[in-house]
Structures are given as structure tokens and as C-alpha cells.
């Protein structure tokens, strides 16, 4: 076996033992196999570098760099194997006799739009299915267009004006009812799906106005996929117990991170002690709480998400209550619908192993939520 193959094999062994920690994009800490120290593996200009003697003195592709590469491959393979695919709901059986011998039977026209009709070749009955939008006066595309416009930044009355241009007459109160109804329905369904998030999470807080009073929205995000894991609204910043946020994060992801990145707020330090600290160093989550605005330890990813929330909150001029559908709905929109430039046009859900198919992701989610 050549020296290069030996390094690759050792790197593979390190990756299998998970003896490395992802701190952020292109930065990993790999445990030494002979001492207690850790080596920093950093990607610069598309090339991996390590501060171990083997790489510094011999300029070789060391085992620590191989370990990082194998770890990245393992994660992609796991996400592909465990990927959750949410497909648009299709009609495959008769709703009366459950026969799969059905055919298209024209279109049913009404004021709310056109709905496909089906005919069963066994029981000879006809039927139509409007899953998720039963007894709705308006077309599903109008409802989902309203939700898309609202979460991309339009006010309720702005959405109302747009729909009127499309020939849909609806009040802003009805639009709010749609948003509240379907946000709750989709969240109940999506809470049962576990995202395949990474090992490093970020937490931050942003102030929001609720009924004219200043409150704080605490948010937890995965550094790798930008998946918004959990949120909660608090009355104060310094006195808030952030352990509830961390506990929610563990419940959603069904795991705990190897790294948690926060600012120096005492609430995060206390919550870290409650939820992540372990006597055993090998099992202990690393807490990085010395982030700053510039340099290599910034919190730009969370600041970008905070900017999204701030821009959306300005349009509505503050929230009316703590459990406003805007916050939960925007979390859903951020994770499952909104494409991110930093993720090459993918959504955080795509990167976390949850694929939403169909031209209209809102309809796909609503139909599946109603079905299940």
C-alpha cells in the first residue's frame, strides 16, 4: 500500500469515527489520533489546507484533509438515502369503490375555477377531488398566490389589490383567514418530518414590535443548510431563558449539534450549560460565543435571516400578537418555498433532505397536509 493510500485509509477511519467538527463553511477541526490537540482544516480558494506537521512540512494531502472529504461524501450519501420527497397529490383510485380503473371525465366549471372530473370504469360513478380546498369559494391558485405575495413582502391590502386585477374579489380579512388556516395546517404536517441538518447551529435574537411593545424573536438556524430550526418570542433579551429554544431545536432535528454559535448574551451561555454541556469532553457541544461583525468569526448568516424578518415586519408595521401566523408562516416560507442564492437557488429544505415537488409548492404542501 502506498503512502497516499495509507493517508486515505486513516482519513476514512477518522471520518467513520466522527472525530471531526464542522465549525462553519470550509472550516473543520479534526482530532489528532496521537495527542489531545485538534488540527484546523480550512478551505481557501478551493484548496484544502491543514496546520498539521504532515501538511506543513511535506506539503502532502494529509489524513485530516482526507477525513473532511470523506465526511462530506458520507453526509451527501446519507441525505440522499434518507431524503423525504413530498409529491403533488394525484387521483389514482375511485373515491367510492377504490378501484384504480378511472379515467378523466371533463372539467367542472364554477365561479372559483375549473376542477378535473373523473369517471370510474367499475362502478360508473363520476367524482371530483379538490383536496385541501374543499368548500373554498376561490381557486387554489388564488389562495396560494395570496400566500406567496404575503410572505414575499406584500401587505394584506396589497395582496387584495393584486387579486382584484386577476378578477378575484376578496377582502383582506379573508386573505388573513387563508394564511392563518393553511399556515397552521402545513406546520402540523411538517413538524412530523425530521430535517437532515448539519452539526453546527447558530442562534441570534432580533427585536420586533407586538401590539406596540418591544419583544424579542429568538431564532435557531443550521449553519450548513440555513434551515430555520426553531423560534420563540420573549418579553426581554437578558432575562429570557433560551434553553427552551435549544430544547425545541433538539426535538425538531432529533439530535444535538457539535457546535453552537451565538453572541455573548448570558442567556445563551446559561442555556448551553443546561442543554448541551457534558462532563465527557468527547460528547460535549462546542460553544462559540465570541462572534463579531467582521472577520472570520462573524454571524453574517443569521444577520441575513434577521434582515429578512425585519423587512417583512416593517410592511405590517408590527405584529398584533405573539402567535401571529406571520412568524410561523415566514419560517415555513424560508425553509420550504423561498430559493436562496447562497444555496445555488435551492431551499434550505432541499439541502436538509426534504424535496417539495410540483410547480406550486404551496399546493403540494397543502394537499399533503390535508391528506395526512
HUHUHU-V813445 format. One line per field, one symbol per residue. ss: DSSP state (@ for helix, = for strand, . for the rest). burial: b if it has 24 or more other C-alpha atoms within 12 Angstrom, else e. A space follows every 10 residues. Layout:
# HUHUHU-V813445
ss->???
burial->???
This chain:
# HUHUHU-V813445
ss->..@@@@@@@@ @@@@@@@..= ====..==== =......=== ====..==== ..@@@@@@.. ..@@@@@@@@ @@@@@@@@@@ @..===.... .......... .========= ..======== .....===.. .........@ @@@@@@@@@@ @....@@@@@ @@@@@..... .@@@@@@@@@ @@@@@@@@@@ .........= ========== ..======== ==.....=== ====...... ..@@@@@@@@ @@@.....== =....@@@@@ @@@@@..... @@@..===.. .=.....=.@ @@@@@@@@@@ @@@@@@..=. ....@@@@@@ @@@@@@.... @@@....@@@ @..===.... @@@@@@@@@@ @.
burial->eeeeeeebeb bbebbeebbb bbbbbbbbbb bbeeeeeebb bbeeeeebbb bbeeeeeeee bbbbbbbbbb bbeebeeebe eebbbbebbe bebbbeeeee ebeeeeeeee eeeebeebbb eeeeebbbbb bbbeeeebbb bbbbbbbbbb bbbbbbebbb ebbeeeebeb ebebbbebbb bbbbbbbeeb eebbbbbbbb bbbbbbbbbb eeeebbbbbb bbbbbbbbbb bbbbeebeeb bbbbbbbbbb ebbebbbbbb bbbebebbbb bbeebbbeee eeeebbbbbe beeeeeeebb bbbebbebbb ebbeebebbe ebebbbbbbb bbbbbbbbeb eeeeebbbbb bbbbbbbeeb bbbbbbbbbb ee
